[in-house]
């Protein structure tokens, strides 16, 4: 038998609609005191009348105090269950992608809250962000070996969200030998990514389809790739026929890898890198009178928490204004945001305001979102975070 986590009256509605999170203020602490649980404990979630709603991992110290991993009661969170979920996730990716480069597990959307797995052929990068998944870490590793027989498994458990769960942060190769860079292919372009020392899991698969769409606009054109990291947008632009790409990033190390990736695809002479703060670099380019046919904005999340909305929204407007000022009349702007708190309509409104202040107009040509290896859970808007607009800039 599993201990019960009893909810207050009427607090079961969101879970019954399909959502997977329980908040601490929804728990009937008289019936099931949160202090009785240890982080990572498996519980049976029940409504106010004691009717089972599902199985969850609990953490009494966090606002999201429980995350459902199964609606079946009882259901053990063991290796057999993990193998089943992994095989379901793998079947979806193999249906969509012909090559083994994708996000294999996307948390709640794949029924494994607190777990992210990115696949680079025989190399897997794993992020565990909750106490529940940390409790079964060894079973996760065994399940991955059972399903995929990887040569290397890297744990990138250095996410700030682990600290909220009371977990230590670390990076560790738990299987095989990890090279300094691992090769992948996306949209017909080769890359070498620093998985242990790069951002997040080392690569951003979520923009794959947006980068594919954007290739139609770059042939024989000058492209400015802002917040370029290791050149995902810029190098794919070169591969699609861009005449020259300028990559901007705060890290000289990552810009050096972007240059290497351009060379890897035979475009070493067609890339320029500009290190520095993106806002300062773009201001400098504006003062120099530079103009580009295509400008790409793929910034980090300017809004990470609700309290950042006001300041972050100003930052999105500023960077879009600068980007539009660098786009030649009739040029193309790709503007993206991974901030969940900035909704799609709000990003578009930010772009509209930026264009208006500049005395420019916009035509939205295409809209993009995260790829199918980041499936959206229909009851959890939190899983739908990525948006991108491809727009024509006029005067």
C-alpha positions in Angstrom: 0.0 0.0 0.0 1.1 3.5 -0.7 0.5 6.5 1.6 -2.4 8.8 0.6 -2.2 12.4 -0.4 -5.7 13.7 0.2 -6.9 16.8 -1.6 -9.4 19.4 -0.4 -12.9 19.5 -1.6 -13.1 20.6 -5.3 -9.4 20.7 -5.7 -9.5 17.6 -7.9 -11.0 19.3 -10.9 -7.7 20.3 -12.6 -6.3 16.8 -12.1 -9.5 15.3 -13.6 -9.1 17.5 -16.6 -5.7 16.0 -17.2 -3.2 18.2 -15.4 -0.4 16.5 -13.6 0.5 18.8 -10.8 -0.7 19.2 -7.2 0.0 22.4 -5.4 0.6 22.5 -1.7 -2.4 24.7 -1.0 -4.7 22.1 -2.6 -3.8 19.4 0.0 -6.0 18.5 3.0 -3.1 18.7 5.5 -5.4 17.5 8.3 -6.0 14.2 6.5 -2.5 13.9 5.0 0.1 16.3 6.6 2.8 17.2 4.1 5.4 16.9 6.9 4.8 13.2 7.0 6.4 12.8 3.6 10.0 12.7 2.4 11.1 14.3 -0.9 10.7 11.7 -3.6 8.1 9.5 -1.8 5.5 7.8 -4.0 1.9 8.6 -3.0 -1.6 7.7 -4.1 -3.4 11.0 -4.8 -7.0 11.0 -3.7 -9.9 13.4 -3.9 -11.7 14.7 -0.8 -13.9 11.6 -0.6 -10.9 9.2 -0.8 -11.3 8.3 -4.5 -8.0 7.5 -6.2 -6.9 10.0 -8.9 -3.4 8.7 -9.7 0.1 7.9 -8.5 2.6 10.7 -7.9 6.0 11.6 -6.5 5.8 14.1 -3.7 8.0 16.9 -2.4 6.6 18.6 0.7 9.1 21.4 0.5 8.0 22.8 -2.9 5.0 24.7 -4.2 4.3 22.0 -6.7 4.2 19.3 -4.0 3.3 16.3 -6.2 3.5 15.3 -9.8 1.4 12.5 -11.3 3.3 9.9 -13.3 0.3 7.5 -13.8 -3.5 7.5 -13.6 -3.4 3.8 -12.9 -3.7 2.9 -9.2 -1.6 1.4 -7.9 1.4 1.7 -10.3 4.9 1.2 -9.1 7.6 3.6 -10.3 10.0 0.9 -11.2 12.3 -0.1 -14.1 9.5 -2.0 -15.9 7.3 1.1 -15.9 10.2 3.3 -17.0 11.0 1.0 -19.9 7.4 1.1 -21.0 7.3 4.9 -21.0 10.6 5.1 -22.8 9.5 2.8 -25.5 6.3 4.9 -26.0 8.4 8.0 -26.3 10.9 6.3 -28.7 8.0 5.1 -31.0 6.8 8.7 -31.4 10.3 10.0 -32.3 11.0 7.2 -34.7 7.7 7.9 -36.4 8.7 11.5 -37.0 12.5 11.5 -37.4 14.7 9.4 -39.7 17.9 10.1 -37.8 18.6 9.5 -34.0 18.9 13.1 -33.1 16.0 14.4 -31.0 14.6 15.0 -27.5 13.6 11.5 -26.4 11.8 12.4 -23.2 10.0 15.7 -22.5 8.9 15.5 -18.9 5.1 15.5 -18.3 4.3 15.4 -22.0 5.8 11.9 -22.1 4.4 10.8 -18.7 7.7 11.2 -16.9 7.6 14.4 -14.9 11.0 15.7 -13.9 12.9 13.8 -16.6 14.4 15.1 -19.9 16.5 13.0 -22.2 18.2 14.3 -25.4 19.6 11.8 -27.9 22.7 12.2 -30.0 22.7 8.8 -31.7 24.6 6.6 -29.2 25.1 9.4 -26.7 22.3 10.4 -24.2 22.1 13.5 -22.1 19.8 13.2 -19.1 18.4 15.9 -16.9 16.6 15.0 -13.7 14.9 17.9 -12.0 12.7 16.5 -9.3 13.2 14.5 -6.1 11.0 11.7 -7.4 13.0 11.0 -10.5 16.3 11.4 -8.5 15.0 8.7 -6.2 14.9 6.2 -9.2 18.0 7.5 -10.9 19.6 4.1 -11.2 16.4 2.5 -12.6 16.3 5.3 -15.2 19.8 4.5 -16.3 19.0 0.8 -16.5 15.9 1.5 -18.4 17.7 3.6 -21.0 20.3 0.9 -21.4 17.5 -1.7 -21.9 15.7 0.4 -24.6 18.6 2.1 -26.5 21.9 0.4 -25.6 23.7 3.7 -25.6 27.5 4.0 -25.6 27.5 7.1 -23.4 25.1 8.6 -20.8 25.8 12.0 -19.5 23.9 13.4 -16.5 23.5 17.2 -16.8 22.0 17.7 -13.4 23.1 21.3 -13.1 19.7 22.9 -13.7 18.7 25.7 -11.2 15.4 23.9 -10.8 17.1 21.2 -8.8 17.9 23.6 -6.1 14.2 24.3 -5.7 13.7 20.6 -5.1 16.5 20.5 -2.5 18.8 18.5 -4.8 22.5 19.0 -5.4 23.7 20.0 -8.8 26.4 18.1 -10.7 27.5 16.9 -14.1 28.6 13.3 -14.4 29.3 10.8 -17.2 27.8 7.6 -15.8 28.3 5.3 -18.8 31.1 5.2 -21.4 33.6 8.0 -22.4 32.2 11.4 -23.5 34.3 13.2 -26.1 34.7 17.0 -25.8 32.2 17.5 -28.7 29.6 15.1 -30.1 28.4 15.3 -33.7 24.8 15.6 -34.7 22.9 16.4 -37.9 19.9 18.7 -38.2 18.2 19.7 -41.4 21.0 18.4 -43.5 23.7 20.3 -41.6 26.4 18.8 -39.4 27.3 20.2 -36.0 29.7 19.3 -33.1 28.2 20.2 -29.8 29.9 20.5 -26.3 27.4 18.4 -24.3 29.1 18.6 -21.0 30.2 22.3 -21.1 27.4 23.7 -23.3 24.1 25.3 -22.5 21.4 23.1 -21.1 21.9 19.7 -22.7 24.3 21.1 -25.2 21.9 21.6 -28.1 18.4 23.0 -28.6 16.3 20.6 -30.6 13.1 22.5 -30.1 13.7 25.0 -32.9 14.5 22.4 -35.5 11.4 23.0 -37.7 11.6 26.8 -37.3 15.2 26.6 -38.6 14.0 24.5 -41.4 11.4 27.0 -42.4 13.8 29.9 -42.2 16.1 28.4 -44.7 13.7 29.4 -47.5 14.5 33.1 -46.9 18.3 33.1 -46.8 19.7 32.2 -50.3 22.3 34.7 -51.4 21.5 37.0 -48.5 23.5 38.5 -45.5 22.3 37.0 -42.2 22.7 38.3 -38.7 22.3 35.5 -36.1 21.9 37.1 -32.6 22.3 35.0 -29.5 23.8 32.4 -31.8 25.3 30.0 -29.3 27.2 27.5 -31.5 25.7 28.6 -34.8 22.5 26.5 -35.1 20.7 29.2 -37.1 23.7 30.8 -38.8 25.4 27.6 -40.0 22.1 26.2 -41.4 21.7 29.5 -43.2 25.1 29.1 -44.9 24.2 25.5 -45.8 21.0 26.8 -47.4 22.9 29.3 -49.5 23.4 32.5 -47.5 26.2 34.6 -48.9 27.5 35.6 -45.4 26.5 35.1 -41.8 27.5 37.2 -38.7 27.1 35.5 -35.4 26.7 37.4 -32.1 27.0 35.8 -28.7 28.4 36.8 -25.3 30.7 33.7 -25.3 33.8 33.7 -27.4 34.1 30.0 -26.7 30.8 29.2 -28.2 31.4 31.5 -31.1 34.7 29.6 -31.8 32.6 26.4 -31.9 30.2 28.2 -34.4 33.2 28.9 -36.6 34.3 25.3 -36.4 30.7 24.2 -37.3 30.8 26.5 -40.3 34.1 24.9 -41.4 32.6 21.4 -40.8 30.1 22.2 -43.5 32.6 23.8 -45.9 31.7 27.5 -45.1 34.7 28.6 -43.1 35.2 31.8 -45.2 31.5 32.9 -45.0 31.1 33.5 -41.2 32.0 36.4 -39.0 31.7 36.4 -35.2 31.1 39.3 -32.9 31.5 38.6 -29.1 29.7 40.8 -26.5 26.4 41.7 -25.0 23.8 41.5 -27.8 22.2 44.9 -27.0 25.6 46.6 -27.2 26.8 44.8 -30.3 23.5 45.6 -32.1 23.8 49.3 -31.1 27.3 49.3 -32.5 26.2 47.8 -35.8 23.4 50.3 -36.1 25.9 53.2 -35.5 28.1 51.7 -38.3 25.1 51.8 -40.7 25.1 48.0 -41.1 22.0 46.4 -42.8 21.2 42.7 -43.2 18.7 40.9 -45.4 17.8 38.5 -42.6 18.0 39.0 -38.8 17.5 36.1 -36.3 16.6 36.7 -32.7 16.7 33.6 -30.5 17.4 35.0 -27.0 17.5 33.2 -23.7 14.4 33.5 -21.5 14.2 37.1 -20.5 11.2 36.2 -18.3 11.9 33.2 -16.1 9.5 34.0 -13.3 6.2 35.8 -13.1 7.9 38.7 -11.3 10.2 39.2 -14.3 7.3 39.9 -16.7 7.5 43.7 -16.8 11.3 44.0 -17.0 11.6 41.0 -19.4 8.9 42.5 -21.7 10.9 45.7 -22.0 14.0 43.7 -22.9 12.1 41.8 -25.7 10.8 45.1 -27.1 14.3 46.7 -27.0 16.0 43.8 -28.8 13.3 43.6 -31.4 13.6 47.3 -32.1 17.4 47.0 -32.5 17.0 44.0 -34.8 14.4 45.8 -37.0 16.7 48.8 -37.3 19.4 46.5 -38.7 17.0 44.9 -41.2 17.0 46.4 -44.7 13.7 47.5 -46.1 11.9 44.4 -47.2 14.2 42.3 -45.1 13.2 39.3 -42.9 13.1 39.1 -39.1 12.9 35.9 -37.2 11.9 36.7 -33.6 11.5 33.9 -31.0 10.9 33.5 -27.3 11.3 30.5 -25.0 9.8 32.4 -22.0 6.6 30.5 -21.1 5.3 33.7 -19.3 5.4 35.6 -22.6 2.5 34.2 -24.6 2.4 34.0 -28.4 0.1 37.0 -28.7 2.2 39.0 -26.4 5.4 38.4 -28.4 3.6 39.5 -31.6 2.3 42.6 -29.8 5.9 43.3 -28.6 7.1 43.1 -32.2 4.2 45.4 -33.4 5.1 48.0 -30.8 8.8 47.8 -31.7 8.0 48.3 -35.4 5.7 51.2 -34.6 8.3 53.0 -32.5 10.8 52.6 -35.4 8.3 53.8 -37.9 8.3 50.4 -39.6 5.6 48.0 -40.5 5.6 44.2 -40.3 4.1 41.4 -42.4 3.9 38.1 -40.5 4.8 35.4 -43.0 5.0 32.3 -40.8 4.5 31.2 -37.2 6.6 28.5 -35.6 6.5 26.5 -32.4 8.4 23.6 -30.7 8.9 20.4 -32.7 7.1 17.1 -32.2 9.9 15.8 -30.0 8.6 18.5 -27.5 4.9 17.4 -27.6 2.4 19.7 -25.9 0.4 18.2 -23.1 -3.2 19.5 -23.9 -4.1 20.0 -20.2 -0.8 21.7 -19.3 -0.2 25.0 -21.0 3.2 25.0 -19.2 4.5 22.5 -21.8 3.7 24.9 -24.7 6.5 27.4 -24.3 8.2 28.1 -27.7 7.0 30.5 -30.3 8.6 32.1 -33.3 7.5 34.6 -36.0 9.0 35.0 -39.4 8.1 38.6 -40.5 8.9 41.0 -43.4 10.1 44.4 -42.2 9.0 47.4 -44.3 9.2 51.2 -44.0 
